[in-house]
Amino acid sequence: MADRFYSVVKGEQSAVQVTEGSSTSSEAIELRVNDSVYSDKLTVIHGLRAILRYLETVETNPIA
């Protein structure tokens, strides 16, 4: 098993703009998923929703 990286260029919002690979593309927004820990897509989606809720409700610092 390995890490999967999902990246998107700053400002993009469309799913077709997301890239997936086995290494980082060093884009502005990037997610690393360790597929030996998260082998189920639904658990990754739940984790992403938790991160989104955190950014919406808790995060107060501007993200550069």
ROKOL-148779 format. One record per atom (N, C-alpha, C): x, y, z. Coordinates in steps of 0.05 Angstrom, whole numbers, plus 5000, padded with zeros to 4 digits. Example, Ala and Ser with C-alpha at 12.3 -4.5 7.8 and 13.67 -1.06 7.14 Angstrom:
<rs>
526448865156524649105156526449345156525749555142527349795143525850015157
</rs>
This chain:
<rs>
501749765000500050005000501850255000500650474992502250724989500450964994501751194994500251444996499251524969496851654968495751764944495552064950496252224930496052514933493952624914492252794924490252924909490853224910491053354887491853634887490053804869489954064875488454244859489854514860489854654837491054914835489155114850490355304863488955514878486755634861484355644871482155774857480355584841481355344835479755154820477655024839475254964828473154844843471954604830472754534806471554314791473154054796471653834797472953574801474853504778474253604754476053534732478753674734479053874752481554014756483353874778482253674791483753524811485653324798488053314807489953114798490452914820491052664812491552454831494252324823495852264843498452134837499652004861501851874856503251734878505351904891505652154882507552334894506352614893507452794909506453064911506853214885504953394878505253574856505853854865505953884892506554144904504754374896502154304893500154514887499354664913497754864910496955034932495254874952493654694943491954534960492354244954493154094974493853814969492953644993492153404987491253215007492852955004493852845026495252585024493552385039492952165026491451955038493251705039493651595062495151345066493151115062493350985039491250785033491750515048493850495064494050265082492450305107491850555113490150625136487250665127486850805106484150865096483650715070482950465072482450305048479550325039477850475053475050505047474550795039473350845016472851115006471051265025469151135037467251275055468651395079470651245091472051355114473751605106474751605082476251845072474252075070471952025059469952245055469152355083468752185102468052275129470252445141472752365137475052525146475152795133474652795106474653055092472453235102470153125108467953285118468653405146470053245162470853355188472853585185474753555166476653775161475154015150473253985132471654205122470154345144468854195162467454315185469354465203471754355207473754495223474454765211475054765185475755015171473455215172471055125170468655305170468055415198468555255219467555335245469655405266472055295263474155325284476355505274477355455250479755605240479155905239480756065252480356355252482656505239484956365237487256505224486956495194487756705181487756695151489656485142488856335122490656135111491956255087494656275089496156415068496256245043
</rs>
